């Protein structure tokens, strides 16, 4: 069994297509098929079911891919640790991020980090919270910017920002002109617009209502919190929004933002990594830069 064969199997599993996998690996498709056949013959099990239209992992293939990813990740960690021991500043850091939240945080952090560590390459991976947790747990990202709660038990995290959650209502809503903070329990009969399942802040919104003793009446769902804000502004319902994501410019698609009565709900943003994973000096420096810059800008 060769190191490159592990990479080949992982790429085929990812692409579910020999041609695309061969292209990503920069080898000819016949060579890729030959290497896979050689490996399967050596270990005595089929890793993939091949049909004219698809390539799917067998049960043995799923086990193989999981173990192979762990081996490649351990090798990468070893390289990072040896680089650190040699006092090298060069390297690559794979950072996962929530797309909307990242668009508010990373433009503040990345320029400062790049100035301090110009030879460290940052690779950004944007995905849903659940997918980012999986990628971080499997070592496919070194660090990920996520929001609590996390559901993957193999992760540990460092808190970065605690931000207020506010209520967004249409400009013509009966609450829009209220001067005092809104009591959450008074929203029991209001129509809510929330994120779809799998989107992290959805859970925060549902828990806010649950703590106030009711289940929200959901009238619309979206995968994009910016779409939700526009729907609220158009009069389709109300929603909860992290203060960081509220719109600063006032126009026809801007809701009215209202504070919630104490104890005001908050959202905690964290930098997560896999428990026990070796954190390179680059990763530690990135965490420290993130903590310092977000504290200055957001009062983290």
Secondary structure, DSSP 8 states (H G I E B T S, - for coil): --HHHHHHHHHHHHHSSHHHHHHHHTS-HHHHHHHHHHHHHHHTS--EEE-SS-EEE-HHHHHHHHHHHHHHHHHHHHHHHHHHHTT---EEEEEEE-HHHHHHHHHHHHHHHHHH-TTEEEEEEE--HHHHHHHHHTTSSSEEEEES----TTEEEEEEEEEEEEEEE-TTSTTTT--S-B-GGGGTTSEEEEE-TT-HHHHHHHHHHHHTT---EEEEEES-HHHHHHHHHTTS-BEEEEGGGS--S-STT--EEE-B-SS--EEEEEEEEETT----HHHHHHHHHHHHHHHHHH--
